[in-house]
Amino acid sequence: MTLQSMTGFARHEGQIGRYRFAWELRSVNGKGLDVRLRLPPGLEDLETEVKALVATRLSRGNLQVALSLTSSENRMEAVVNRDALEAVLALRDQLGPTVVSSAPLSLDTLLSIRGLVDLREAEDDAELLSTRRKLLLDGLEAAVAALADMRAREGLALKAVLLGHIAEIERLALAIEADPSRSTEEIARRLSTQLATLLASAPVLDKDRLYAEAALMATKADLREEIDRLKAHVAAARSLLGEGGPVGRKLDFLSQEFNRESNTICSKSNAAAVTAAGIELKVVIDQFREQVQNLE
């Protein structure tokens, strides 16, 4: 499966008889899949099918879906208000004895009576409406496919950027691991110096307290667990990027784990080179996480 960015745009136009239509889709980052629709009057019942169709190709992102529908010609029809016509005829019969009128009601007279005849756009028959609905959904499917393709192209570019960040995280982790300050001899030397300082300030320190302080110093000096976890997270991130698909949430979780280890390394560090590498590590991890926010 390919990686997808959550940002993209697609437009698909088409014609159905006298109608021209255009779908426009705009996608930005989102925690889940949020589809907002703008449909022409009379086509609101498409909402359920539109959302279901979008969900077949996309799993995350804030998506705006707009449909425009225009007609190349106006087909008008006259609609008679039957109730109003019967009321007019009844009034003529009622007034017959007092109003002499032997002529029948003319069309001009009927048209001049407000509300008796309305002119409106002719409605399409059921078969045409069904065909139009199907072709509109086919057009939407094409637009969603185009959007998914665009998001996939951006996802491919993001993958290269993220792999670069992961390589840099790995390089810094290995640099910290290889730093001379982490050698057994150097740790023993610093521990000896710290213990000498401790004994000088408290010559009557009891043996149990001395062992406790020595153990604490040794623990703080050891970055083995943090480095091992960083290596494991690097391997997991590469695996997810190779796997593809909607892995954005998992990578975001890994970025938090990367950050936790880098914070611990900086707090434990007692060497300038390790501290500098830890700070650089935090910068790269922030860049990694920022780019991960764009992934589906």
N, C-alpha and C positions, 0 to 999 in steps of 0.2 A: 504494500500500500504506500501511496505517496503522502508526504507531509503537505499540509495546507496552511497557508496564512489565513488569518481571519479578515483581511481587508481585500476589497475588490469591487469591481463595477462591471455590469453587463447590460446590454440593451439588445432587444430582439423585436423587429418590426415585421408586420405581415398584413395581408389583405384577405377579407372574407366577403365576397360579393361587393356590395357598396360600402362596406365598412373597412377602415384602416385601423390597425391597433398597434400599440407599442408597449412592451414590458420594459421597465427599468428596475434594476436590482442594485442596491448599494449595501456593502457589508463592512462593518468595523468590529473591533474587539468586543467580546462579551463573555461573561462567565458561563452562560449556557446558550441555547438557541432561542433568540427572541425575534419573532417575525411580526413586523408592523405593516399593515396593508393600507393602500389607498386605491379603492376600486370605484368605477363609475356608478352612478345611480342605477339601480336595477340589477346589478351584478354582485351584490353583497353576499349572495348565497354561495359564491365561489370560495369564500374564505377557508372553509374546512379542507377542501381539496387542494387549495394553494399551499396551506401549511403542511399538509401531508406530503405533497410532492417535494417541497423544499427539504423536508426532513430526510428524504431518501438519499440526498447527496451531501447534506451539510449537517454537522452536529453541534457546532458552536458559532457564535457571532451574533451581533445585533444587526438585523437585516431589514432594510426598508424595501418594500415591493410596491411598485406603482404601475397601474394599467391605465392607458389612455385609449379611448375608443371614439372615432369620429366617422361621420357618414359623408360620402361624396355627393349625395343627393337627398333632398327632402321629399318624402312621400306623405302628402297630407290626405286626410279623410275627414268628411263631415259626419259628426255624430249628433243625432237628434236626441234631445232630452224628452223622452216619451211622456214622462209625468207632466212636464211643462206643456207639451203639445195638447195632451188631453185636457188640461186645465183651461187652455185657450179655447179649445173647441166647446168645452162645457160652458164657458163664459159666453160664447157666441150664441149658443142655444138658449141660454138663460136670458140674454138681452134681446133675443129675436123679436118679441112683441113690441119692444120700445125702440129698437134700432133697426131701421129698414135697410137691409143689405141682401140683395138677391144674388150678388156676385160671390163666387167661391173665394176662399183665402188664396192669395197669390204667393208664389215663392218669395218674391221681394218682401211681402208683408211678414211672412214667417221669419225671414232672415233678419228683419229689422227688430224683432222682438228679442230683447236681451235675455241670454241664457237658454234660448230655445234650441239653437244650433251652435255647436262648438267645432272649431277646426283644430285638429291635432295630428301629430305625426302617426302615420299608419303603423300598426303593430305587425311584426313578422309572425309568420305561422309557426306552429310548434316544431315542425321538421327543421326549418331554418334556424330556429333558436337552439335546437339540439346540436346541429352541425356547427354553429358559431361557438357554442360552449366547448365542444371537443377541440376545435382548432385553436381556441384561445389557450386551453390547457396544454396543447402541443407546443404552442409558442412559448409558454412559460417553461416547459421542460427544456426547450432549447436554450432559453436564457439562463436557467439554473446550471445547465451543463457548461455554458460559456463562463459563468461566474466561477464554478468549481475549477475549470481549467486555469483561469487567471490566478485563483488562490493557490493552485498547485505549483504554478510557475514561481510565484512569490515564495512558496514554501521551500522550493528547491534552492532558491537564493539564500533563504534564511538558514537552511541546513548547513550550507557552506560556512556561513558566519558563525553559527553555533559550534560547529566542529573546530573552527579556529579558536574559539574561546576555550573549549574543552582541552585542546592541545596545550594552550597556555597555562591552564590550571594544572595540568599534569606536569608541565615543565617546572612550574614554581614549586609544586609538591616535591618533586625529585630534587630540586635545588635545596629545599629545606632539609630533606632527608640526608643529603650529602654534605651539609654544612659542617665544618670542623668542630663547631661548638657542640655537636651531637655525638661526637665520638666518646667511647667509654672512658678513655683517658681524660678527656677534657671535662666530662661530667664528674669524674672522681676528683679531679683537681679542684673544680669549683665547690664541690661538696665538702672537700677537706678544708678549703679556705673559709667557707661559711661556718663549718663546725668550730674551727679555731676561733673565729670571731665570737661565736655563741659562748664558747667556754671561757673566753677572756672576759666577757661581760657578766657571766654567771658561773664562776668556778665551782660552786657547790651544786650545780645542776645534777639531779638524780639520773641514774642510768636509764630508767624508763622514759623520762622526758627527753633524754638525749636521743634515744632510738626513735621516738615519735617524731622529733624534729628532723632527724636524718631521713626518715621515710618520707616525710612531707616534702622535703627538698628534692629527694630523688624522683618523687612522683611529678613534681612541677617541672623538673628538667626533662622528663621523658615525653616525647611527642610521637612515639611509635603508633599509638592507637589512632591519633588524629590523622597521621599520614596514611595509615592503612585504610581508614575510612574514606579519605579523599580519593585514593586509588580505586576503591570499590565503587564510589559514586561516579568517577570518570568512566569506568567500564560500563556501568548501568546507563549512563547518559548516551554513550556511543551506541549501545544496544538498542535503546529506544529510537534514536535517530535512524538507525538502520532498519528497524522494524516498520517505521512510518505510521500513517494513520493518525487518529486524534490522540496524540501523546502530550499535548501541551500541559495538561494538569499534572501529569507525572513528572515532567521536566521542571515544572514550577516547584514541586515538592523537593526535587533533587537540588534545585538552586538554593532552597532554604537550608538543606543539609550541608551544602558546600559552605554557605555563610556561617553556619554554626561551627564547623571545624576551623574555619579561618579565624573566627573570633577567639576560639580556645587557643589556637597557636599563638596569636598575638599576646594573649594574656599570660601564657606560660613562658614566652620567649625571654631569654636572658642574654641574647646576643643581638647586636645591631643588624647583622646581615639577615637573621631569621625574622626579626621584626619588620625590616624593609620588605622582605619577600611576602610576609603575611599581609602587609598593607596593600602591596601590589595585587596579591591574590584577591583581596576584598574588592578592589576596583574591577578586576576582570569578572568576578562573580556577579557584581552589580550589572555589568554590561550584558552578561549572559542572561540574567533574569529579565532584564528589560526587553531583550529580543524574544525570549520565551513567551512573553505576554501576547505576542502577535500570532502565536501558533494555535491552531485548532486543537 
